[in-house]
Amino acid sequence: MPELVSQHKDDVLIVQFTSQKILSDVLIAQIGRELLELADEANGKMVLDFQGVTFMSSAMIGKIVLLNKKCKASNTVVKLCNIAPSIMEVFEITRLNKVFSIFDSVDQALESFKKKGWFG
């Protein structure tokens, strides 16, 4: 069973997680593989929607960093949204909140792709 659900909205690939708790090594490996496969379909714009994810191990954060590295190599921008406060804390401690553009909702993340110029 896939651990990720994806859909295109306009020219943006939106990826959602199906598990609330991402803790086991097997699950993390599966999600990591699926993320890297989806990166090839992204066409330059990807949103990771963490809606419903309540716990995530630090190994999963490693997979997200790996995804970002692959996406940067193919000029794909990755944005994150709907991150639970407890997970956001980890992003702040690791300073990954400075690496990723993080939004409160999918709509805000999608809207940010439309902005042009210096602040887009």
C-alpha positions as a Python dict, from the first residue, in 0.01 Angstrom:
ca = {
    (1, 'M'): (0, 0, 0),
    (2, 'P'): (142, 341, -92),
    (3, 'E'): (238, 565, 197),
    (4, 'L'): (194, 879, -11),
    (5, 'V'): (-96, 1015, -214),
    (6, 'S'): (-22, 1267, -485),
    (7, 'Q'): (-218, 1490, -718),
    (8, 'H'): (-140, 1770, -957),
    (9, 'K'): (-308, 2104, -904),
    (10, 'D'): (-229, 2333, -1194),
    (11, 'D'): (144, 2273, -1243),
    (12, 'V'): (222, 2179, -881),
    (13, 'L'): (257, 1824, -748),
    (14, 'I'): (94, 1797, -403),
    (15, 'V'): (208, 1501, -194),
    (16, 'Q'): (21, 1390, 119),
    (17, 'F'): (123, 1132, 379),
    (18, 'T'): (-119, 851, 466),
    (19, 'S'): (36, 763, 805),
    (20, 'Q'): (-12, 965, 1122),
    (21, 'K'): (303, 832, 1284),
    (22, 'I'): (616, 793, 1075),
    (23, 'L'): (849, 608, 1308),
    (24, 'S'): (950, 261, 1184),
    (25, 'D'): (1258, 216, 966),
    (26, 'V'): (1057, 10, 715),
    (27, 'L'): (793, 283, 681),
    (28, 'I'): (1056, 555, 648),
    (29, 'A'): (1243, 361, 380),
    (30, 'Q'): (917, 309, 188),
    (31, 'I'): (824, 678, 209),
    (32, 'G'): (1177, 775, 108),
    (33, 'R'): (1155, 561, -208),
    (34, 'E'): (811, 698, -294),
    (35, 'L'): (925, 1059, -244),
    (36, 'L'): (1222, 1013, -476),
    (37, 'E'): (998, 855, -741),
    (38, 'L'): (748, 1140, -713),
    (39, 'A'): (1028, 1395, -745),
    (40, 'D'): (1065, 1283, -1107),
    (41, 'E'): (698, 1373, -1170),
    (42, 'A'): (715, 1713, -1002),
    (43, 'N'): (782, 1932, -1308),
    (44, 'G'): (961, 2195, -1100),
    (45, 'K'): (709, 2247, -819),
    (46, 'M'): (625, 2020, -525),
    (47, 'V'): (431, 2067, -201),
    (48, 'L'): (464, 1819, 85),
    (49, 'D'): (144, 1830, 288),
    (50, 'F'): (193, 1700, 644),
    (51, 'Q'): (-179, 1723, 731),
    (52, 'G'): (-257, 1451, 985),
    (53, 'V'): (106, 1360, 1059),
    (54, 'T'): (145, 1377, 1438),
    (55, 'F'): (484, 1209, 1492),
    (56, 'M'): (787, 1176, 1270),
    (57, 'S'): (1128, 1032, 1352),
    (58, 'S'): (1447, 1221, 1277),
    (59, 'A'): (1528, 957, 1014),
    (60, 'M'): (1225, 1081, 818),
    (61, 'I'): (1365, 1433, 828),
    (62, 'G'): (1676, 1288, 666),
    (63, 'K'): (1459, 1156, 380),
    (64, 'I'): (1306, 1501, 333),
    (65, 'V'): (1653, 1657, 317),
    (66, 'L'): (1756, 1392, 61),
    (67, 'L'): (1443, 1469, -143),
    (68, 'N'): (1527, 1841, -134),
    (69, 'K'): (1880, 1768, -256),
    (70, 'K'): (1749, 1561, -550),
    (71, 'C'): (1489, 1827, -633),
    (72, 'K'): (1744, 2108, -626),
    (73, 'A'): (1956, 1913, -876),
    (74, 'S'): (1659, 1904, -1114),
    (75, 'N'): (1548, 2263, -1043),
    (76, 'T'): (1237, 2155, -852),
    (77, 'V'): (1122, 2374, -564),
    (78, 'V'): (988, 2188, -259),
    (79, 'K'): (758, 2364, -13),
    (80, 'L'): (610, 2219, 306),
    (81, 'C'): (277, 2281, 477),
    (82, 'N'): (44, 2174, 759),
    (83, 'I'): (328, 2078, 992),
    (84, 'A'): (217, 1990, 1347),
    (85, 'P'): (370, 2210, 1621),
    (86, 'S'): (569, 1919, 1770),
    (87, 'I'): (726, 1842, 1431),
    (88, 'M'): (779, 2210, 1357),
    (89, 'E'): (984, 2230, 1676),
    (90, 'V'): (1227, 1975, 1529),
    (91, 'F'): (1249, 2174, 1205),
    (92, 'E'): (1334, 2484, 1411),
    (93, 'I'): (1592, 2309, 1631),
    (94, 'T'): (1765, 2167, 1322),
    (95, 'R'): (1724, 2502, 1143),
    (96, 'L'): (1551, 2330, 854),
    (97, 'N'): (1282, 2597, 881),
    (98, 'K'): (1548, 2821, 719),
    (99, 'V'): (1609, 2568, 438),
    (100, 'F'): (1245, 2502, 347),
    (101, 'S'): (960, 2737, 272),
    (102, 'I'): (694, 2630, 524),
    (103, 'F'): (329, 2734, 504),
    (104, 'D'): (20, 2686, 719),
    (105, 'S'): (-191, 2540, 438),
    (106, 'V'): (-175, 2385, 92),
    (107, 'D'): (-350, 2694, -50),
    (108, 'Q'): (-82, 2926, 91),
    (109, 'A'): (195, 2704, -48),
    (110, 'L'): (27, 2696, -391),
    (111, 'E'): (-26, 3071, -385),
    (112, 'S'): (344, 3127, -310),
    (113, 'F'): (436, 2960, -641),
    (114, 'K'): (236, 3225, -826),
    (115, 'K'): (437, 3515, -687),
    (116, 'K'): (694, 3660, -922),
    (117, 'G'): (986, 3890, -877),
    (118, 'W'): (1216, 3938, -581),
    (119, 'F'): (980, 3796, -323),
    (120, 'G'): (839, 3498, -516),
}
